[in-house]
Amino acid sequence: MKRLITSMAVAAAFTVAGSAFAANPIIIKFSHVVATDTPKGQAAEYFKKLAEERTKGQVKVNIYPNSQLYKDKEELEALQMGSVQMLAPTTSKFGPMGLKEFEVFDLPYLFANEEQVHKVTRGPVGQGLLKKLEPKGIKGLAFWDNGFRVFSANKPIRSPEDIKGLKIRINSSKVNTAIVQSVGALPQTMALSEVYQALQTGVVDGADGNVSNLYTQKQYEVQKYVADTRHSYSGYAVVVNKKFWDGLPADIRTTLEGAMKDASEYNDMMAEKDNAKAYAAIKASGKTQVYAPTPTEKAAWVKAMQPVQNDMASRIGPDIIKAVRTAVAK
């Protein structure tokens, strides 16, 4: 009888706890700067679904896309202050914080495809990079793909000669600056939310970016040509405020880690699918011509940008570049 009463008390306690969580769920504000229909946008929504379902409402994830809360430059500071709990910034965003090793992902023609990228991001090199975030009050959870970067402009771009002198929008990255300068163009750092108007009004002549953003941000409507150079990888690191993460109940944290693992796989699947879809939609629009460089033309792009790898070694660190090259070669 005593055992029965004890069991009933425990069950009642769980019921009360569950009701308390339902009434006051743990809130995760997940902010990002791209559209909801991009791979990252869809993966964020998928994480929300899994997190809320698997914790049975004990966690509520609020998604803020399209820079609704913060622009690119403000995001990480907001995360460190705890104003938001989760972000998925481009890996290059950590460079200005003193974590220049993350800029290795920006190096031109370091990766031939996503499979090579995954040898790094899903292996010890990638996990080691995420660990470097912790002294900054940030916990790294995963890397998310978003394809490779291309150039767009209102004139045909078939070789480095064609892009010389053009003002090209880039995200904030010393490596991206060096890449654009290596082909004789003029880099212009600008938030993603400002790019469409800048292209439309001629503030910049073209852009360096991934195809999914080129499509979902409607940049293709104000760009006549795209050169499918695939010159550098475009990806994100999903991060969370470390103090918030460490303060979660252990079972909740474990559940969220599982949800993030599945959302990461979903993101990478959608990145491959949506990039192909974006290419097709841009071509079908009739507003933009997508040009695939011939092997000879591609070799010219590689040759022009190759010095950037060596020039940036002192900034990024020769050890991390060597570790990435070793991982890719395995």
N, C-alpha and C positions, 0 to 999 in steps of 0.2 A: 504493500500500500504506500509505504514511504517512498519507494522507488518511482511509483506511478505519479505521485504528487510532484516529485522532483522533475520528472520528464515533462509533466504538464507546465511546470514553472519555466523550464528552459524553452519550451515551445512558445509559451506566452511572451517570453523575453525576445525571442526572434521575431515574433509577430509585431511587437511594439517597435523593435529596431527597424524592421522593414517598413512600418508605417511612417516612422520618423524620417527615413531616407526618402520615401515617396513624397512626403510633405516638404522636405528640405533636401533635394538632391544636390550632389556635388556638381557644380557648374564648371564646364570647360569652355572658355571662349577661344575659338579656333579662327584666327584671322589670316587671310591671304589676299594677294593683290590681283589675281587673275579671275576670269569668268567661271561661272559654275559649270559650264559645259566643256571645260578643258579637262585633261586627265587629272590634274591636281584637284580641280574643283569637284569632279566626280568621286575621286578617292576620299576627299575630305567628307563628303556626304555619306559615303559608304562606311567610313570609320564611325561617323555619328550613329548610323543605323545599328552597326554591330555593338558599339559601346553601350548604347541605351538598351538594346535587347538583352545582351549578355549580363548586364548588371541589374536587369529587371527594374529599370527606372532609377536606380541609385545614383547614376551619373546622367547628366544632361549636357549634350554638346551643342553649343550655339555657333553656327558657322557664319563668318562675315567675309564674303568675297569682294572682289573688285575695289579694294582699298576703302571699304566702307568705314573702317575705324582708323586705319593708319596707312600712310603711303610707304613705299619701299624703304626709305631712309629712316623712318620712325619705328618700324616694326620691332627690331631687336631691342631697342631701348625700352619699349613698352613691355616686352616679354620679361626683361631683366627686372623691371619695376613691379611686375606682377599685374599690370593692367590687363594683359591677356595671358592665357596659360599655354597656348599652343600656336605655333607658326610652321610654315614650310617655305622658308626663304631660299633663293638660289644659293648654291654653295659659295659663290664669290662674295656674298655679303659678310662672311666672317673674316675676310682679309683685313678690312679697316679696323677690326677689333683686336688685331695683333695675331690672328690665327691665319697667317698667310699660306699655310700648307694646304688649306682648302682650295686655293686658287689653282692647284694642280689640275683640277677638272676642266679649267678653262683653256689649258694649253692646246694649241692647234695641232690637229692630226696626231694626237697622242693615242686616241682610241679609233679603231676602224668601225666598230659596231657596239650595240648594247651588250652583247655577250662578253666582250672584253671589259666593258665598264663594270659589269656584275662581278667579274673576278676580283675587282677591287672593292666595290661597295658592299658586297656580301661576304667578304673575307676579312682576315685579320687587319689588313691595311685600313679598310673602311671603318672597322670598329675602333681601331686605334685613333683615327681622326675624330670620331664622335666623342671619345673620352677626353680629348683636349678641350672640349667645350665646358666641362664641368667647373673648372676654376672661375669661369665667367658667370656662374649661376645658371647654366643652361645644361639640360640633359638631352643628348641626341638619341632619337628613337629609331630612325630609319633614313634611307636614301630613296628618293623617288625619281624615276626617269621622266624626261620630257623631250626625247629625241635629240637631234643635232641642229646646230645653228646654220642659218643661210643668210645671204645678202639679198636685199630688195632695193629697187631704185626706179626712177622714171626714165631710165635709159637702159639699153641692153648691157648686161654685165657678163662677159664671157671669159675675161682674163683679168689679171691684176691691173693691167693698163687701163681697162675700162672704168675702174672705180677710183682712179687717182683724182684727187682734188674734191671729191664729193664729201659733203657733211653727212656722216653716218651715225645714227643714234645707237648707243650702247647702254647696257646697264653698268652700274658702278663697279668697275674692276680694272686694276692696273694691267692685267693680262689682256683683257679685251681691248683696252686702249692701245697696247703694243701690237696686237693683231691688226687692228684697223690701220695703224700707222705703218705697219710693215708692207702694206699694199698701196701706200701713198694716199690714203683717204684721211679725213679729218674727224676724229671721234668726238661725239657730243653726248655727254652723260645726261640721261633723262629718265624720269619715272615712267613706268609702263602706261599708266593712266593718261599721260600727256602726249603719247606718241602719235596717236591718230591725228589730232589737231595739228601737231607740228609737221607731219607729213603733208597734210591737206593744205596748209598755208605756206609750205616751202621753207619753214624754219630749218628743217633738215631735208636733205635730198634722198635719204634712204635709211635703211635700218639693218641692224645685225640682230637676228632673233630666231626663235624656233617657229616651226610651221604652224603648230596649234595656236599660238598666240597671234601669228600673222592672220590666221583665219578668224578666230573667235573675237579678236579685237577689231576686226574689219579693216585692218591695215591694207589688205589686198585691194580694197576699193579705191585707195588713193596711191597705189603703186602699180606701175604698168609691167614691171619685170621682176622676176625672182631668179637668182642664180643658185642652183641646188649644190652649193659648195660643201655642205656638211663639214665645215671646218673645225668646229669644236662642239663638245658635248654640252647639253643643256639639262641640268638636273637640280633637284632640291634636297635639302636635309630637313626632315621633320623633327622639330625640337619642342621642348616643353620647359617651363620654369622649374628649375631643379628643386627649389624649396617646396613648391606646390606638389611636385611628383613624389618627393621623399616623404611628404606628410600624408599621403594617401594610405588608407588601410591596405595591408599587404595583399589581401585577396582581390581587392578592387584593382590594384596596380597590376597584378598578374593577369587579370581578365582584360585590362586595357592593352597590355603588351600583346596578348593573343589577337585582339581586335586590330591592333596596328600592323602586326605581321600579315594578317589576311588583307588588310586595306592596302598594304604596300605591294603585295602580289597583284591585287586588282589594279592599282595605279599603273604598274609596269605593263600589264596586259592592255589597259586602255590607252596608254601612251603609244604603243605600237599600232593599235587599231585606229586611234583618232588621228595620228599623224598621216596615215594612209588616206583616211577619209578627208582630212584637210587639204592634202595635195589634190585629190580628185575634185573637191568642191571648188577650190581656187581655179583650177584649170577649166572646169565646167562653167564658171561665172563669165568667162570671156573678157574679164576686165584685166587679167594679169597673165602674162606668159611665163611659164616655168621652164627654165632652161637647164638641162643636165649637161655639165661640162664633158667634153670628150676626154679620153685618157690622157691625151697630150695637154689639154687645157687644165685638167685636174693636177697634173704634175707641175704645171706652172704655179698654181695656187700653193701647193705643198712646198715647193722650192722657196717661194716668196715668204712664207710664214715660218718655215723651219727654224730660222735663227731665233725666233721668239722663245723656243724651248730653252736654248742655252742662255739667252739674255735674261730670262726670268729665274734662272736657277739660283742665283744669289738671293733673290727675294723669297722665293717659295721654299727653297732648301733642296740641295742636291740629293739628300738622303731620301726624301719623300718621292722625288721624281724617279730615283733609282728603284725604290720599293714598288711604285706603280708599274714601271716598265717590267720588272721581274714578275709581278703578279699577272700582267697581261700576257707575258710570254709563256706562262705555264700551261 
